[in-house]
């Protein structure tokens, strides 16, 4: 018998089984289940099936992040209904301005290594950076989870990605992820679990670790996973310790439950293996209108850009803002540069360390932490024909709310450089050779 993959181990634990294999059908009990601005719509399904009270409310989390602050009366009414529902059901809820669900739940240490989190957002694969199993579910599935506390699932096969070498200066986790998309296409990981490993991970900052797991949603994957190293375990320990000290903390809270990181066996069986040597990789860019329509940045240099965005759950962390600031420092932008931090914590630290001052001096606009125009309805919707380049994850036609406005994806250095030049350009042309 071969060993077990991570997903086989964590789903066995969630199902109360000793072991399981890919293809098995299980009833699992997730450790955390979350929803965001779609909570009110899920509630209507929940009530339609005859349910009244959420099962295991201590394991449910709501965030308001997709349309914040509310851009219309309709959105405001939706938020009001969610607040009322959270209070009535005793659910922990994060308010407008706290930030994007995936970033906030990570910062609050609500998900722990080895655990299972199911969320009503496709980018729930994000939590693989913590060594957890994260999977997005639909509204009906979330309503069923609220009602019963469990959900059936087929254990997926596992696709292993091995990253080799040290990335060149100016090449980030975003570039490596885009190259994977180019090589294997969107849907290349359909209904499979992803394990990401290799020496390259040690060259990523802790801020970069979520990038590839997050974008595995675009890859069609069911979940993604990076084995938690000492950096991640120390992050979790520090976050939990901070939560204990918070004025509203209850030491008996589920947030302080014991946990056990899980790791795949060395002789586990994989459905497919993919290896990428990143040591000579150039900055990458996804052209409209697919995340796998990827070329080297140099191939499209000179294309006009009207708007640049640093933000979203894929690219709005502190290091993304700092990368943009390093490019625009002492310069003035030619195209609109929108900065939307992934959380209030990111916003606060960027304020404290001078990053925001640098960005503002260059002409950037700073907005409320949240999803911003990635929702397609406010805080940066482009005009017809305007081209946007962003650090986000999706450039589908109309993703930012305007069907004939092309969207490009790239790393934060490239995005900021494009804002300075008003066109697609290599950051090295703005700031010179970047340090490794």
Secondary structure, DSSP 8 states (H G I E B T S, - for coil): --B--HHHHHHHHHHT-S---TT-EEEE--SEEEE-TTHHHHHHHHHHTT--S-TTGGGEEEE--SS-S-SSHHHHHHHHHHHHHHHHHT-EEE-TTSB-HHHHHHHTT-S-TT-EEEESSGGGGGGGGGT-EEEE--HHHHHHHHHHS-EEEE--EEEEEEEES---TT--HHHHHHHHHHHH-TTTTTTEEEEEESGGGGGS-TTTHHHHHHHTTTTT-SEEEE---HHHHHHHHHHHHHHHHSTT--TTSGGG---------TTB--SEEEEEE-TT---EEE-TT-TT-EEEGGGGTT-B-SEEEE-HHHH-SHHHHHHHHHHHTT---SSEEEEE-SBHHHHHHHHHTTHHHHHHHTT-EEE-SS-GGGGSSSSS---TT--EEESSS---TTTTS-TTS-EEE--HHHHHHHHHHTB---THHHH-S---
